[in-house]
Amino acid sequence: MTTNVSEKADSSFVELASIHTGGDGLNSTEKTLLERIESLERSKADTERVLLERIEALEQQPKGSTSENEPLIQNEEKPPLLTDSAISRRADTWELPESTYTLLIAEKVLSVSFTVGLVASAISLMSLIIVLVNELDNGTDDNPFGLPAGVSPQVRMAQFLGVIIGVLMEEEIPIGLESLGKGLKQDNSLGGGYDMRKIVLSSILRLTIGYLFLLCLFLTVIQESDVLDIFFDVLALEFVESIDDVIFELCKRGFFGRVLRNACTRDHHFTIFPSNENMTFKKWTFRFIRFVYFLNASLMIIGLVVLTMKQDSGAFRCKSFSLAFGDDTWEESWVILDDGSMEKRLLVYSHFNGIYIENGTHDGKPKYSEQNKEDSSPFRATTPAEIVYCQDIESWVFRHDKIRISNDENLENECNWLLISPGTEDFDVIDVSIVSTWSLWKGQIAIGYSIAVSCTECNGVVDCNYHGQCNDQRCSCDDQHFGIHCEFSRPCDMLKSSKDLNINLNILKDTYDTNVDFVEVYGRPMYVAHNLTGKPYGLLRFGYPDDDDNYFEVEYNSTISDGKSAVAPHKHLHPEFFEDDDFFQLNNVTPAFHELLKNYTFILWYSGMRWYGQLHPPGITSTNFVEEEYHAFWYNGFSGLGLEDNRTLLISDPTTRGTPAGVDFYEMRRRNIASVDVPYDFDYSPMGVLVPLVEYSGAGFFHCERLDDS
C-alpha cells in the first residue's frame, strides 16, 4: 500500500517537473505554478517522513501484543530503543530561524532576497564597527580602554548585570554554530539540501556580528559611570545586532514587495536522518555550543573583575596633579594656631597652589594632599590642605584643617569647605574642573569660579615638551629647562633693577637638588641680594634722597648708607596721596627694623601667583633655608596682620611665568589698615594700594643680566 502511494506521487511530480525545468523567462502564471510545484515537493517529503515514522512504530510492536482496540504505541513516556534500521529511516528536521541570514542560505546568489540578507548584515556590521571605533577613541596611552577614574558600588553592580544580560540576549553566536553543525549533517538524498558554502557564509557573518556585539558591549559597559546609561547602551547594542530580525519581519509582512514576502514565508529547514553517528555529532555540537556560550560569559566577567581591581587601585586616574587658584582673596578667614587659639587673616588662595598627591580615601573617593613647594614631597611639619569628596553635599571640596569661616564652630560649612564643586559622582577631579565651574568662599559664596587642575604625570617625551625624558611618570628635564613638564627655559643667574643697575639679585644655588641646581619655591627660582643697608631706593618707584627731601623735607639714608643714622619717618598720610612711603613709616617705629636696615637680605620669590620682594635678616643660604617647608600662607608672606606683614616690600602682577624677568612690579602702600592711626577710613584692596614701579604696563621691572660667554 505504501509503495503504491509513493509511486503515484512520483508519477505526478514527473509530470509537473517538465514545467519546472524551464524556469527562465516565465510569466507570472508560470511562476505561480513553479511555486506550487515547490510546495508539492515539500509536501511529498513530509508525507514520506510521516509514513516512515508509522512504519517504524509498527516494526517496534512485539508480535501478538496489539489488538484492534490497542494503540500502536502503548507507553509514550519511555519509547523503546530504535534498531539501526529504524534509525536510518527516521528523518529529523531543523527549522531555520526567521532571519535575513536564512535568506543567505535558502535563496539564490545575487537574487533580491539574497541581496537583502547581505544588506541587513552590512548594516549591523557597520553599526557595530562605528560603536567599536568610538569606544576605542576614548582610550589613552595609560588608559587604553578609556575607563573612568572610579565608579560607585551601584554602577559597579550595574556593570556586571549589564554584561550578564548582554550575554544572555546575544543569540547570533549559538545560532551560527548550530547552523554549521546542522548543515554539515543535512540529508540531500531527497534533493532538499542547501549549499554548504552559503551556510558557512551565513554562519561566519553571524559569528562576526555576535563577537563584535560582545566586544562593544564590554567596552561600553566598562566606560560608563551611570546606571541608566549602562542599561540603555545594552538595549541599544541589542537592537543593532537584531536589525536582521526587524528587516526579515518587514519583508514577511510584505512591506518590501511580493518577492521578498514569498521568500520570507517559505518553509526553510534542514532534513537530517539521525544515524548513530549523526546523533553523536549532534550531542557534541550542543556541548560545544554550551561551552562557547559559558566561555564568552566567563571571559567577560573575568575581564570586568580584573579591570575593576585595577580601577579601584587608581590605575586609571591621575594620582598627582597641580592645582592653580586665581588671584582671589578672602579678608576674614579664621586660622587655628598651634596653641588652639584663633586669629583672623587675609586668605590668599593662590598661596595654596602647587602639587596635590593622592593619599588615601574619604567618603569612598580618593583624597589628595598638598605637597611641599620645592620637590613635591610630603610636608614634614606643615599641615597640608586637602581636596576630598564630601558625601554630605555630594561634591568635591578644597579645605584645610586649620582654616575656618568663623570662630563659631556651629557656623561651619559642610566638611569645612572653602571651595566646592557642583554636585557630582565623578571620581576624577580633573574632569570635574574642566567641565564645570566651582564656588569659592569669600565671606559669601562666589559662584562661577574656575580653577586649573592638570595631571603632573607623564607618559612620554611629548608630556615633557621634548625638553627631557619621562621616567617613572615624572619628567627629567635637560640642563636648559625646568618645571613639572619642562615647560620653562632655564632662568638667568642674575637680575637687575630697571632703576638701579648697581643692585644685583643672584639666583640662590642649591647643589644638593637632584632636579635643578637652584632653590625652588612653588616651582620657581629664588633670587637674593645680600648685605644691603638703608632704604633700597634702587628697588622703589620714587627717587633718591634729594627727591624725598623735595616731597617731605626729611633726610633718608641711601642704599650705601653707613647705617649710623636712623630712617626718618614720613609725615604725610593723606588718604588720596600715595607717594609717601608708609612701609618704612610704620616699620621705623621699631628698634628691630632700625637694626635690620644696617644689614639685610632682599629676597624675591614666588608665592603661587605673584612674586614677592621681601626684606629678611642677613645670612640666608641654600643650606639654612628649608625650602621644603616654605609656604607663603603659613610663612605670613602677606596675611593682613599689620606689622608682621611688613617684610613684603614689592609685589608683582599675577603671572605664571617661570621667572620674574619682564613682569610688572608694584610697591605696596596702605596695606596695614589696623596699624595706621589717622582719622580716615581706608577702604583699599586686600593688598592695599599698588604703586607701579614702571611707568608703562608690560615693561617689566627686573631684567636678566647678559653675561659674556667668554
Beta strands, then each sheet from edge to edge (+ up, - down):
strand 1: 92-95
strand 2: 269-272
strand 3: 320-324
strand 4: 329-336
strand 5: 342-348
strand 6: 354-362
strand 7: 365-370
strand 8: 386-390
strand 9: 395-399
strand 10: 403-404
strand 11: 417-420
strand 12: 438-441
strand 13: 445-449
strand 14: 452-455
strand 15: 468-471
strand 16: 474-477
strand 17: 481-482
strand 18: 488-489
strand 19: 494-497
strand 20: 504-507
strand 21: 520-521
strand 22: 524-525
strand 23: 527-532
strand 24: 600-606
strand 25: 611-616
strand 26: 648-652
strand 27: 665-669
strand 28: 689-692
strand 29: 702-704
sheet 1: 1+ 2-
sheet 2: 13+ 12- 11+ 9- 8+ 7- 6+ 3- 14+
sheet 3: 5+ 4- 10+
sheet 4: 15+ 16-
sheet 5: 17+ 18-
sheet 6: 28+ 27- 26+ 25- 24+ 23- 20+ 19- 29+
sheet 7: 21+ 22-
end
